[in-house]
Amino acid sequence: MVSAVIGTQAEHQATVLSAQQLVDQTRLGKLRVSAYGNIAEVWPDNAENVLPELHKHQTREIVSKLLNPVITFDQTDERVRANSGRLPSSIHRTYYETSQTLCCYVGIDTHPKHREFPDLKISEENGFQSIGSFVLEDDLTRERIERQLSWNKKIEPTSYISGFDDLSHAIRRAGFHYEDSKRIGMCVSIARISTDGLIAGTVRSQMSTTVTVKTKFPHHEEEIEQATKIHNIITPVWIRNTAVPDDLSAITSQQLAASGADMWLSITEIRASDMKIILPKVHTYDRICAKGHAYEWLACGSIAKSLITRVMPWDGVRLHRDPDVRIIRSIDSPNPWIFDQNTLMWRLDPRLYRTACFLETYGKNKRMISDEERDPYHQGPSQKRRKTVIISTYKGDKAKSTPKAKRNHNPYAPDYTPDTSELANSATGCCSACGQQKAPVSFNEEIDGPLSYLDLAMPSKTARD
């Protein structure tokens, strides 16, 4: 009886899958324009649209290109999407000092470099800029979108820039880069990007896709086989209104490029388009339809600096949404990184870093954490607690009975004179306020820095000498 039920469930599942494949095949037949080449060997027609497995000495390349694309704004598809609520009020991008996207809020010495673009520089008007230049005919394809969704790939530089439709996803990504990612980010920030003026559009064209299989045996000439299929395709996009005519008439890709307007893609909308039907599957899983990217948006080529409304630093524990008088430091960084509210950039500043440690430990000016920041997605790693030392009750000499950790070792006190043994080990100096080892510093700098900045007291003459 149990086996009969299992068999019935399997047959029902197979029927459902076959029905979906039938729908895709019917849709694919309507979209197909032409096909030529070695179709049977290189790209055979099948329900799953999966390419054959390669042999040991074979390599494969897939190249797609849009043919004479036109962008429309006044069709039914665009009007429905404009009223669907899909467009978020803002898009958030998480970035750090070694992100593989050029950023005006990161020092140029850490900007990514690529052999194919030796003279790569960020344009003056851009806040973010991809390594590869975006060309609509070449980049609005499944291969190029999947390249953006593939991390740690150095060849074929991407021409897209990722963002998130909700701040919570950006905060979770910030914590990932700070704590878990193999590529460590100690200067993490989140930029808020305005979506005001984005209008729903559709790229309508034919797409030519060529699959090339190369076979190379030792001591033999290379054999090349190709198969090409051409389909009609429509791709949903969002374009800034500076490129859209007043009468919502169609524009070409050349007009879009000349306008300088930015264009965005929603991964959720791309999943529902015909792109995944007409193009062959290569990977064991469908990257373009992976569940983890539903909230992701892709900017095409660049994001103008004027569209960035706010830059919010992540200190390793919380996101600082609004600027205030507090000094923001990268808590777990081995270097004294401080966020500059004037330039909206992280910079190295040992004095301000030690001042921040002093204020956090002794200043009693810790701000209250909001309920939103206590959310699991917002709460970062817990800070290290200071060690509690129990005072000895010994009645003898106080200098010998008081534990060393409780003696007056506060370098910020005006009457404090550092011990010579501490000066001798300045090569491995640390931040005295927080107890965490930082970049090598001189002990005199540690005394003069916070006091001169805060003007809390005048250092003793002995300390300055």
Contacts in CASP RR format, 6 or more apart in sequence:
PFRMAT RR
TARGET T0000
AUTHOR 0000-0000-0000
METHOD contacts of the structure
MODEL  1
MVSAVIGTQAEHQATVLSAQQLVDQTRLGKLRVSAYGNIAEVWPDNAENV
LPELHKHQTREIVSKLLNPVITFDQTDERVRANSGRLPSSIHRTYYETSQ
TLCCYVGIDTHPKHREFPDLKISEENGFQSIGSFVLEDDLTRERIERQLS
WNKKIEPTSYISGFDDLSHAIRRAGFHYEDSKRIGMCVSIARISTDGLIA
GTVRSQMSTTVTVKTKFPHHEEEIEQATKIHNIITPVWIRNTAVPDDLSA
ITSQQLAASGADMWLSITEIRASDMKIILPKVHTYDRICAKGHAYEWLAC
GSIAKSLITRVMPWDGVRLHRDPDVRIIRSIDSPNPWIFDQNTLMWRLDP
RLYRTACFLETYGKNKRMISDEERDPYHQGPSQKRRKTVIISTYKGDKAK
STPKAKRNHNPYAPDYTPDTSELANSATGCCSACGQQKAPVSFNEEIDGP
LSYLDLAMPSKTARD
18 47 0 8 1.000
21 47 0 8 1.000
21 48 0 8 1.000
22 47 0 8 1.000
24 47 0 8 1.000
24 49 0 8 1.000
24 277 0 8 1.000
25 47 0 8 1.000
27 274 0 8 1.000
27 277 0 8 1.000
28 49 0 8 1.000
28 231 0 8 1.000
28 277 0 8 1.000
28 278 0 8 1.000
31 231 0 8 1.000
31 232 0 8 1.000
31 233 0 8 1.000
31 274 0 8 1.000
31 277 0 8 1.000
31 278 0 8 1.000
32 229 0 8 1.000
32 230 0 8 1.000
32 231 0 8 1.000
32 278 0 8 1.000
33 206 0 8 1.000
33 230 0 8 1.000
33 231 0 8 1.000
33 232 0 8 1.000
34 229 0 8 1.000
34 230 0 8 1.000
35 227 0 8 1.000
35 228 0 8 1.000
35 229 0 8 1.000
35 230 0 8 1.000
36 227 0 8 1.000
36 228 0 8 1.000
37 226 0 8 1.000
37 227 0 8 1.000
37 228 0 8 1.000
38 225 0 8 1.000
38 226 0 8 1.000
38 227 0 8 1.000
39 45 0 8 1.000
39 227 0 8 1.000
39 229 0 8 1.000
41 52 0 8 1.000
41 213 0 8 1.000
41 225 0 8 1.000
41 227 0 8 1.000
42 51 0 8 1.000
42 52 0 8 1.000
42 211 0 8 1.000
42 212 0 8 1.000
42 213 0 8 1.000
42 225 0 8 1.000
42 226 0 8 1.000
42 227 0 8 1.000
43 51 0 8 1.000
43 211 0 8 1.000
43 227 0 8 1.000
43 229 0 8 1.000
43 280 0 8 1.000
44 52 0 8 1.000
48 281 0 8 1.000
49 277 0 8 1.000
49 279 0 8 1.000
49 280 0 8 1.000
49 281 0 8 1.000
50 280 0 8 1.000
50 281 0 8 1.000
51 60 0 8 1.000
51 211 0 8 1.000
51 280 0 8 1.000
51 281 0 8 1.000
51 282 0 8 1.000
54 60 0 8 1.000
54 213 0 8 1.000
55 215 0 8 1.000
57 215 0 8 1.000
57 216 0 8 1.000
57 217 0 8 1.000
58 213 0 8 1.000
58 214 0 8 1.000
58 215 0 8 1.000
58 216 0 8 1.000
59 213 0 8 1.000
59 214 0 8 1.000
59 216 0 8 1.000
60 211 0 8 1.000
60 212 0 8 1.000
60 213 0 8 1.000
60 214 0 8 1.000
60 282 0 8 1.000
61 211 0 8 1.000
61 212 0 8 1.000
61 214 0 8 1.000
62 143 0 8 1.000
62 209 0 8 1.000
62 210 0 8 1.000
62 211 0 8 1.000
62 212 0 8 1.000
62 279 0 8 1.000
62 280 0 8 1.000
62 282 0 8 1.000
63 143 0 8 1.000
63 209 0 8 1.000
63 210 0 8 1.000
63 212 0 8 1.000
64 141 0 8 1.000
64 142 0 8 1.000
64 143 0 8 1.000
64 207 0 8 1.000
64 208 0 8 1.000
64 209 0 8 1.000
64 210 0 8 1.000
64 279 0 8 1.000
65 137 0 8 1.000
65 138 0 8 1.000
65 141 0 8 1.000
65 207 0 8 1.000
65 208 0 8 1.000
66 136 0 8 1.000
66 137 0 8 1.000
66 138 0 8 1.000
66 140 0 8 1.000
66 141 0 8 1.000
66 203 0 8 1.000
66 205 0 8 1.000
66 206 0 8 1.000
66 207 0 8 1.000
66 233 0 8 1.000
66 253 0 8 1.000
67 137 0 8 1.000
67 205 0 8 1.000
67 206 0 8 1.000
67 207 0 8 1.000
67 208 0 8 1.000
67 230 0 8 1.000
68 205 0 8 1.000
68 206 0 8 1.000
69 136 0 8 1.000
69 137 0 8 1.000
69 140 0 8 1.000
69 203 0 8 1.000
69 204 0 8 1.000
69 205 0 8 1.000
69 252 0 8 1.000
69 253 0 8 1.000
70 203 0 8 1.000
70 204 0 8 1.000
70 205 0 8 1.000
70 250 0 8 1.000
70 251 0 8 1.000
70 252 0 8 1.000
71 201 0 8 1.000
71 202 0 8 1.000
71 203 0 8 1.000
71 204 0 8 1.000
71 237 0 8 1.000
71 239 0 8 1.000
71 250 0 8 1.000
71 251 0 8 1.000
71 252 0 8 1.000
71 253 0 8 1.000
71 256 0 8 1.000
72 78 0 8 1.000
72 201 0 8 1.000
72 202 0 8 1.000
72 204 0 8 1.000
72 250 0 8 1.000
73 199 0 8 1.000
73 200 0 8 1.000
73 201 0 8 1.000
73 202 0 8 1.000
73 239 0 8 1.000
73 244 0 8 1.000
73 248 0 8 1.000
73 249 0 8 1.000
73 250 0 8 1.000
74 248 0 8 1.000
74 249 0 8 1.000
75 202 0 8 1.000
77 200 0 8 1.000
77 201 0 8 1.000
77 202 0 8 1.000
77 234 0 8 1.000
77 236 0 8 1.000
78 199 0 8 1.000
78 200 0 8 1.000
78 201 0 8 1.000
78 202 0 8 1.000
79 200 0 8 1.000
81 200 0 8 1.000
81 201 0 8 1.000
81 236 0 8 1.000
81 269 0 8 1.000
82 199 0 8 1.000
82 200 0 8 1.000
86 266 0 8 1.000
86 268 0 8 1.000
86 269 0 8 1.000
87 195 0 8 1.000
87 198 0 8 1.000
87 200 0 8 1.000
87 238 0 8 1.000
88 165 0 8 1.000
88 166 0 8 1.000
88 195 0 8 1.000
88 297 0 8 1.000
89 195 0 8 1.000
90 192 0 8 1.000
90 193 0 8 1.000
90 194 0 8 1.000
90 195 0 8 1.000
90 309 0 8 1.000
91 163 0 8 1.000
91 164 0 8 1.000
91 165 0 8 1.000
91 192 0 8 1.000
91 193 0 8 1.000
91 195 0 8 1.000
91 264 0 8 1.000
91 297 0 8 1.000
92 163 0 8 1.000
92 164 0 8 1.000
92 166 0 8 1.000
92 167 0 8 1.000
92 169 0 8 1.000
92 170 0 8 1.000
92 190 0 8 1.000
92 191 0 8 1.000
92 192 0 8 1.000
92 193 0 8 1.000
93 128 0 8 1.000
93 161 0 8 1.000
93 162 0 8 1.000
93 163 0 8 1.000
93 164 0 8 1.000
93 170 0 8 1.000
93 190 0 8 1.000
93 191 0 8 1.000
93 193 0 8 1.000
93 303 0 8 1.000
94 163 0 8 1.000
94 164 0 8 1.000
94 170 0 8 1.000
94 171 0 8 1.000
94 173 0 8 1.000
94 174 0 8 1.000
94 177 0 8 1.000
94 188 0 8 1.000
94 189 0 8 1.000
94 190 0 8 1.000
94 314 0 8 1.000
95 101 0 8 1.000
95 103 0 8 1.000
95 105 0 8 1.000
95 106 0 8 1.000
95 128 0 8 1.000
95 188 0 8 1.000
95 189 0 8 1.000
95 190 0 8 1.000
95 191 0 8 1.000
96 106 0 8 1.000
96 177 0 8 1.000
96 178 0 8 1.000
96 185 0 8 1.000
96 186 0 8 1.000
96 187 0 8 1.000
96 188 0 8 1.000
96 189 0 8 1.000
97 106 0 8 1.000
97 107 0 8 1.000
97 110 0 8 1.000
97 185 0 8 1.000
97 186 0 8 1.000
97 187 0 8 1.000
97 346 0 8 1.000
98 110 0 8 1.000
98 112 0 8 1.000
98 183 0 8 1.000
98 185 0 8 1.000
99 106 0 8 1.000
99 112 0 8 1.000
100 112 0 8 1.000
100 131 0 8 1.000
100 158 0 8 1.000
101 112 0 8 1.000
101 128 0 8 1.000
101 129 0 8 1.000
101 130 0 8 1.000
101 131 0 8 1.000
101 161 0 8 1.000
102 111 0 8 1.000
102 112 0 8 1.000
102 120 0 8 1.000
102 121 0 8 1.000
102 122 0 8 1.000
102 126 0 8 1.000
102 128 0 8 1.000
102 129 0 8 1.000
102 130 0 8 1.000
102 131 0 8 1.000
103 111 0 8 1.000
103 122 0 8 1.000
103 127 0 8 1.000
103 128 0 8 1.000
103 129 0 8 1.000
104 122 0 8 1.000
104 126 0 8 1.000
104 127 0 8 1.000
104 128 0 8 1.000
104 305 0 8 1.000
105 127 0 8 1.000
105 189 0 8 1.000
105 191 0 8 1.000
105 311 0 8 1.000
105 343 0 8 1.000
105 344 0 8 1.000
105 345 0 8 1.000
106 187 0 8 1.000
106 345 0 8 1.000
107 345 0 8 1.000
108 121 0 8 1.000
108 122 0 8 1.000
111 120 0 8 1.000
111 122 0 8 1.000
112 120 0 8 1.000
112 131 0 8 1.000
113 120 0 8 1.000
114 120 0 8 1.000
114 131 0 8 1.000
114 132 0 8 1.000
114 157 0 8 1.000
116 157 0 8 1.000
117 131 0 8 1.000
117 132 0 8 1.000
117 157 0 8 1.000
120 131 0 8 1.000
122 129 0 8 1.000
123 129 0 8 1.000
123 302 0 8 1.000
125 304 0 8 1.000
125 305 0 8 1.000
125 306 0 8 1.000
126 302 0 8 1.000
126 303 0 8 1.000
126 304 0 8 1.000
126 305 0 8 1.000
127 302 0 8 1.000
127 303 0 8 1.000
127 304 0 8 1.000
127 305 0 8 1.000
127 308 0 8 1.000
128 161 0 8 1.000
128 191 0 8 1.000
128 299 0 8 1.000
128 302 0 8 1.000
128 303 0 8 1.000
129 161 0 8 1.000
129 301 0 8 1.000
129 302 0 8 1.000
129 303 0 8 1.000
130 157 0 8 1.000
130 158 0 8 1.000
130 159 0 8 1.000
130 160 0 8 1.000
130 161 0 8 1.000
130 301 0 8 1.000
130 302 0 8 1.000
131 157 0 8 1.000
131 158 0 8 1.000
131 159 0 8 1.000
132 157 0 8 1.000
132 158 0 8 1.000
132 159 0 8 1.000
132 301 0 8 1.000
133 159 0 8 1.000
133 301 0 8 1.000
134 159 0 8 1.000
134 160 0 8 1.000
134 300 0 8 1.000
134 301 0 8 1.000
134 302 0 8 1.000
135 159 0 8 1.000
136 203 0 8 1.000
136 253 0 8 1.000
136 256 0 8 1.000
136 257 0 8 1.000
136 263 0 8 1.000
136 300 0 8 1.000
137 253 0 8 1.000
138 144 0 8 1.000
139 159 0 8 1.000
139 160 0 8 1.000
139 300 0 8 1.000
140 203 0 8 1.000
140 235 0 8 1.000
140 237 0 8 1.000
140 300 0 8 1.000
141 207 0 8 1.000
141 275 0 8 1.000
141 279 0 8 1.000
142 275 0 8 1.000
142 276 0 8 1.000
142 279 0 8 1.000
142 288 0 8 1.000
143 279 0 8 1.000
144 158 0 8 1.000
144 159 0 8 1.000
144 160 0 8 1.000
145 160 0 8 1.000
145 265 0 8 1.000
145 270 0 8 1.000
145 275 0 8 1.000
145 288 0 8 1.000
145 298 0 8 1.000
146 283 0 8 1.000
146 287 0 8 1.000
146 288 0 8 1.000
147 153 0 8 1.000
147 156 0 8 1.000
147 158 0 8 1.000
148 158 0 8 1.000
148 159 0 8 1.000
148 160 0 8 1.000
148 162 0 8 1.000
148 298 0 8 1.000
149 287 0 8 1.000
149 288 0 8 1.000
149 290 0 8 1.000
149 293 0 8 1.000
149 296 0 8 1.000
150 287 0 8 1.000
152 183 0 8 1.000
159 300 0 8 1.000
159 301 0 8 1.000
160 265 0 8 1.000
160 298 0 8 1.000
160 299 0 8 1.000
160 300 0 8 1.000
160 301 0 8 1.000
161 298 0 8 1.000
161 299 0 8 1.000
161 301 0 8 1.000
161 302 0 8 1.000
161 303 0 8 1.000
162 296 0 8 1.000
162 297 0 8 1.000
162 298 0 8 1.000
162 299 0 8 1.000
163 170 0 8 1.000
163 193 0 8 1.000
163 296 0 8 1.000
163 297 0 8 1.000
163 298 0 8 1.000
163 299 0 8 1.000
164 170 0 8 1.000
164 173 0 8 1.000
164 295 0 8 1.000
164 296 0 8 1.000
164 297 0 8 1.000
165 266 0 8 1.000
165 295 0 8 1.000
165 296 0 8 1.000
165 297 0 8 1.000
166 295 0 8 1.000
167 190 0 8 1.000
167 192 0 8 1.000
168 375 0 8 1.000
168 377 0 8 1.000
168 378 0 8 1.000
169 295 0 8 1.000
170 190 0 8 1.000
171 190 0 8 1.000
171 314 0 8 1.000
171 319 0 8 1.000
171 377 0 8 1.000
171 378 0 8 1.000
172 377 0 8 1.000
174 188 0 8 1.000
174 189 0 8 1.000
174 190 0 8 1.000
174 314 0 8 1.000
174 316 0 8 1.000
174 319 0 8 1.000
175 188 0 8 1.000
175 314 0 8 1.000
175 316 0 8 1.000
175 380 0 8 1.000
177 183 0 8 1.000
177 184 0 8 1.000
177 185 0 8 1.000
177 188 0 8 1.000
178 184 0 8 1.000
178 185 0 8 1.000
178 186 0 8 1.000
178 188 0 8 1.000
178 314 0 8 1.000
178 316 0 8 1.000
178 332 0 8 1.000
179 316 0 8 1.000
179 380 0 8 1.000
179 381 0 8 1.000
186 330 0 8 1.000
186 332 0 8 1.000
186 333 0 8 1.000
186 334 0 8 1.000
186 335 0 8 1.000
186 337 0 8 1.000
187 330 0 8 1.000
187 333 0 8 1.000
187 337 0 8 1.000
187 346 0 8 1.000
188 313 0 8 1.000
188 314 0 8 1.000
188 316 0 8 1.000
188 330 0 8 1.000
189 311 0 8 1.000
189 312 0 8 1.000
189 313 0 8 1.000
189 314 0 8 1.000
189 339 0 8 1.000
189 344 0 8 1.000
189 346 0 8 1.000
190 311 0 8 1.000
190 312 0 8 1.000
190 314 0 8 1.000
190 319 0 8 1.000
191 308 0 8 1.000
191 310 0 8 1.000
191 311 0 8 1.000
191 312 0 8 1.000
192 308 0 8 1.000
192 309 0 8 1.000
192 310 0 8 1.000
192 311 0 8 1.000
192 312 0 8 1.000
193 303 0 8 1.000
193 307 0 8 1.000
193 308 0 8 1.000
193 309 0 8 1.000
194 307 0 8 1.000
194 308 0 8 1.000
194 309 0 8 1.000
195 238 0 8 1.000
197 240 0 8 1.000
197 241 0 8 1.000
198 238 0 8 1.000
198 239 0 8 1.000
198 240 0 8 1.000
198 241 0 8 1.000
198 264 0 8 1.000
199 238 0 8 1.000
199 239 0 8 1.000
199 240 0 8 1.000
199 241 0 8 1.000
199 244 0 8 1.000
200 236 0 8 1.000
200 237 0 8 1.000
200 238 0 8 1.000
201 236 0 8 1.000
201 237 0 8 1.000
201 238 0 8 1.000
201 239 0 8 1.000
202 234 0 8 1.000
202 235 0 8 1.000
202 236 0 8 1.000
202 237 0 8 1.000
203 234 0 8 1.000
203 235 0 8 1.000
203 237 0 8 1.000
204 233 0 8 1.000
204 234 0 8 1.000
205 232 0 8 1.000
205 233 0 8 1.000
206 230 0 8 1.000
206 231 0 8 1.000
206 232 0 8 1.000
206 233 0 8 1.000
207 230 0 8 1.000
207 231 0 8 1.000
207 232 0 8 1.000
207 233 0 8 1.000
207 278 0 8 1.000
207 279 0 8 1.000
208 228 0 8 1.000
208 229 0 8 1.000
208 230 0 8 1.000
209 228 0 8 1.000
209 229 0 8 1.000
209 230 0 8 1.000
209 231 0 8 1.000
209 278 0 8 1.000
209 279 0 8 1.000
209 280 0 8 1.000
210 226 0 8 1.000
210 227 0 8 1.000
210 228 0 8 1.000
211 226 0 8 1.000
211 227 0 8 1.000
211 228 0 8 1.000
211 280 0 8 1.000
212 224 0 8 1.000
212 225 0 8 1.000
212 226 0 8 1.000
213 224 0 8 1.000
213 225 0 8 1.000
213 226 0 8 1.000
214 222 0 8 1.000
214 223 0 8 1.000
214 224 0 8 1.000
215 222 0 8 1.000
215 223 0 8 1.000
215 224 0 8 1.000
215 225 0 8 1.000
216 222 0 8 1.000
216 223 0 8 1.000
229 278 0 8 1.000
231 274 0 8 1.000
231 278 0 8 1.000
233 273 0 8 1.000
233 274 0 8 1.000
233 275 0 8 1.000
233 278 0 8 1.000
234 273 0 8 1.000
234 274 0 8 1.000
235 265 0 8 1.000
235 270 0 8 1.000
235 273 0 8 1.000
235 275 0 8 1.000
236 265 0 8 1.000
236 266 0 8 1.000
236 269 0 8 1.000
236 270 0 8 1.000
236 273 0 8 1.000
237 263 0 8 1.000
237 264 0 8 1.000
237 265 0 8 1.000
238 263 0 8 1.000
238 264 0 8 1.000
238 265 0 8 1.000
238 266 0 8 1.000
239 256 0 8 1.000
239 261 0 8 1.000
239 262 0 8 1.000
239 263 0 8 1.000
239 264 0 8 1.000
240 261 0 8 1.000
240 262 0 8 1.000
240 263 0 8 1.000
241 261 0 8 1.000
242 259 0 8 1.000
242 260 0 8 1.000
242 261 0 8 1.000
243 251 0 8 1.000
243 255 0 8 1.000
243 256 0 8 1.000
243 259 0 8 1.000
243 260 0 8 1.000
243 261 0 8 1.000
244 251 0 8 1.000
244 261 0 8 1.000
245 251 0 8 1.000
256 263 0 8 1.000
262 299 0 8 1.000
262 300 0 8 1.000
262 301 0 8 1.000
262 302 0 8 1.000
262 303 0 8 1.000
262 304 0 8 1.000
262 307 0 8 1.000
263 299 0 8 1.000
263 300 0 8 1.000
264 297 0 8 1.000
264 298 0 8 1.000
264 299 0 8 1.000
264 300 0 8 1.000
265 297 0 8 1.000
265 298 0 8 1.000
265 300 0 8 1.000
266 297 0 8 1.000
267 288 0 8 1.000
267 293 0 8 1.000
267 294 0 8 1.000
267 295 0 8 1.000
267 296 0 8 1.000
267 297 0 8 1.000
267 298 0 8 1.000
268 294 0 8 1.000
268 295 0 8 1.000
270 276 0 8 1.000
270 288 0 8 1.000
271 288 0 8 1.000
271 289 0 8 1.000
271 294 0 8 1.000
275 288 0 8 1.000
276 286 0 8 1.000
276 288 0 8 1.000
276 289 0 8 1.000
310 321 0 8 1.000
311 344 0 8 1.000
312 319 0 8 1.000
312 320 0 8 1.000
312 321 0 8 1.000
313 319 0 8 1.000
313 320 0 8 1.000
313 328 0 8 1.000
313 339 0 8 1.000
313 346 0 8 1.000
314 320 0 8 1.000
315 328 0 8 1.000
315 329 0 8 1.000
315 330 0 8 1.000
315 331 0 8 1.000
315 339 0 8 1.000
316 330 0 8 1.000
316 331 0 8 1.000
316 332 0 8 1.000
316 380 0 8 1.000
316 381 0 8 1.000
317 331 0 8 1.000
317 379 0 8 1.000
317 380 0 8 1.000
317 381 0 8 1.000
317 382 0 8 1.000
317 383 0 8 1.000
318 369 0 8 1.000
318 373 0 8 1.000
318 378 0 8 1.000
318 379 0 8 1.000
318 380 0 8 1.000
319 373 0 8 1.000
319 378 0 8 1.000
320 328 0 8 1.000
320 339 0 8 1.000
323 341 0 8 1.000
324 367 0 8 1.000
326 356 0 8 1.000
326 359 0 8 1.000
326 365 0 8 1.000
326 367 0 8 1.000
327 338 0 8 1.000
327 352 0 8 1.000
327 353 0 8 1.000
327 355 0 8 1.000
327 356 0 8 1.000
327 359 0 8 1.000
328 338 0 8 1.000
328 339 0 8 1.000
328 341 0 8 1.000
328 356 0 8 1.000
329 336 0 8 1.000
329 337 0 8 1.000
329 338 0 8 1.000
329 339 0 8 1.000
329 352 0 8 1.000
329 353 0 8 1.000
329 356 0 8 1.000
329 357 0 8 1.000
330 337 0 8 1.000
330 338 0 8 1.000
330 339 0 8 1.000
330 346 0 8 1.000
331 383 0 8 1.000
332 381 0 8 1.000
334 437 0 8 1.000
334 438 0 8 1.000
334 439 0 8 1.000
335 348 0 8 1.000
335 438 0 8 1.000
335 439 0 8 1.000
336 348 0 8 1.000
336 349 0 8 1.000
336 350 0 8 1.000
336 352 0 8 1.000
336 353 0 8 1.000
336 354 0 8 1.000
336 431 0 8 1.000
336 438 0 8 1.000
336 439 0 8 1.000
337 346 0 8 1.000
337 347 0 8 1.000
337 348 0 8 1.000
337 353 0 8 1.000
338 346 0 8 1.000
338 347 0 8 1.000
338 348 0 8 1.000
338 349 0 8 1.000
338 352 0 8 1.000
338 353 0 8 1.000
338 356 0 8 1.000
339 345 0 8 1.000
339 346 0 8 1.000
339 347 0 8 1.000
340 346 0 8 1.000
340 347 0 8 1.000
348 439 0 8 1.000
350 438 0 8 1.000
350 439 0 8 1.000
350 441 0 8 1.000
350 445 0 8 1.000
351 445 0 8 1.000
351 449 0 8 1.000
351 450 0 8 1.000
351 452 0 8 1.000
351 453 0 8 1.000
352 453 0 8 1.000
353 431 0 8 1.000
353 438 0 8 1.000
354 431 0 8 1.000
354 432 0 8 1.000
354 433 0 8 1.000
354 446 0 8 1.000
354 449 0 8 1.000
354 450 0 8 1.000
355 449 0 8 1.000
355 450 0 8 1.000
355 453 0 8 1.000
355 454 0 8 1.000
357 431 0 8 1.000
357 432 0 8 1.000
357 433 0 8 1.000
357 434 0 8 1.000
358 412 0 8 1.000
358 433 0 8 1.000
358 450 0 8 1.000
358 454 0 8 1.000
359 365 0 8 1.000
360 366 0 8 1.000
360 433 0 8 1.000
360 434 0 8 1.000
361 386 0 8 1.000
361 433 0 8 1.000
361 434 0 8 1.000
362 410 0 8 1.000
362 412 0 8 1.000
362 433 0 8 1.000
372 378 0 8 1.000
373 379 0 8 1.000
384 434 0 8 1.000
384 436 0 8 1.000
387 405 0 8 1.000
389 403 0 8 1.000
389 405 0 8 1.000
389 406 0 8 1.000
390 403 0 8 1.000
391 402 0 8 1.000
391 403 0 8 1.000
391 406 0 8 1.000
392 401 0 8 1.000
392 402 0 8 1.000
392 403 0 8 1.000
394 400 0 8 1.000
394 401 0 8 1.000
395 401 0 8 1.000
408 416 0 8 1.000
409 416 0 8 1.000
409 432 0 8 1.000
410 416 0 8 1.000
410 432 0 8 1.000
411 418 0 8 1.000
411 432 0 8 1.000
411 443 0 8 1.000
411 446 0 8 1.000
411 447 0 8 1.000
412 433 0 8 1.000
412 447 0 8 1.000
412 450 0 8 1.000
412 451 0 8 1.000
412 456 0 8 1.000
413 457 0 8 1.000
414 451 0 8 1.000
414 457 0 8 1.000
414 458 0 8 1.000
414 459 0 8 1.000
414 460 0 8 1.000
415 460 0 8 1.000
416 447 0 8 1.000
416 460 0 8 1.000
416 463 0 8 1.000
417 460 0 8 1.000
417 462 0 8 1.000
417 463 0 8 1.000
418 443 0 8 1.000
418 444 0 8 1.000
418 447 0 8 1.000
418 463 0 8 1.000
422 443 0 8 1.000
423 443 0 8 1.000
426 440 0 8 1.000
426 441 0 8 1.000
426 442 0 8 1.000
426 443 0 8 1.000
427 440 0 8 1.000
428 437 0 8 1.000
428 440 0 8 1.000
429 437 0 8 1.000
429 438 0 8 1.000
429 440 0 8 1.000
429 441 0 8 1.000
429 443 0 8 1.000
430 436 0 8 1.000
430 437 0 8 1.000
430 438 0 8 1.000
431 437 0 8 1.000
431 438 0 8 1.000
431 446 0 8 1.000
432 446 0 8 1.000
444 463 0 8 1.000
444 464 0 8 1.000
447 459 0 8 1.000
447 463 0 8 1.000
447 464 0 8 1.000
448 459 0 8 1.000
448 463 0 8 1.000
448 464 0 8 1.000
450 456 0 8 1.000
451 457 0 8 1.000
451 458 0 8 1.000
451 459 0 8 1.000
END
